[in-house]
Amino acid sequence: MRRAVFGLPATALLLTALGAAPALAEPPAPPSTQTARTELAALTVAAPHSMDGYARDKFDIWSSQPGGCTTRQAVLARDGKDVKDKPSSCQPESGSWYSVYDDTTVTEVSKATIDHMVPLAEAWRSGADTWTADQRKDFGNDLKDPQLLIASESSNTSKSDSGPADWKPTNHAFWCVYAKDYTHIKSVWKLTTTDQEKTALSSMLDTCTN
């Protein structure tokens, strides 16, 4: 049973008792367009670092969160609709998840992948190679910032380790938020950028209407 239920309203507790996972929180909101532009202007432009020594497991992704669920399970519960867990488990067995990258809805749990807005490899080559193990773990499991989101298998595979200089969501309506969130993550974690990435982010911010 999902254990992180203390302080939830009665309705959420009832849903938990019935096996339906309550929404534990809302996804972090993107910054304003002006804030994103200010953050983008302040990013340090530098050549990408070497990928020597890189491995995904150095970010300890999907570690346990308070309450016993993994980070992946927490995002699935947070961002899914009508999510129902397996008995005595944090693992969803059914629900639906919206993949904003490609404007599709996923209804199979195994195909609702969790994407890192700033890919782990991109973080590595823009500064994470110098971080401590704890810093990389915090980045790989960051629920405070708009770093983790649902993505369909196809969009996640298409994006892979690419940043916005080489990949953009096929859902053009998401370009504004994508640029805001990506820029914010780089700003919060003091990661560097490149001229090409900065140009791509600026161009996508131009699609914002507010």
Secondary structure, 3 states (H helix, E strand, C coil): CCCCCCCCCHHHHHHHHHCECCCCCCCCCCCCHHHHHHHHHHCCECCCCCCCCCCHHHHCCCCECCCCCEHHHHHHHHHEEEEEECCCCCCEEEEEEEECCCCEEECCHHHEEEEECCCHHHHHHCCHHHCCHHHHHHHHCCCCCCCEEEEEHHHHHHHCCCCCCCCCCCCHHHHHHHHHHHHHHHHHCCCCECHHHHHHHHHHHCCCCC
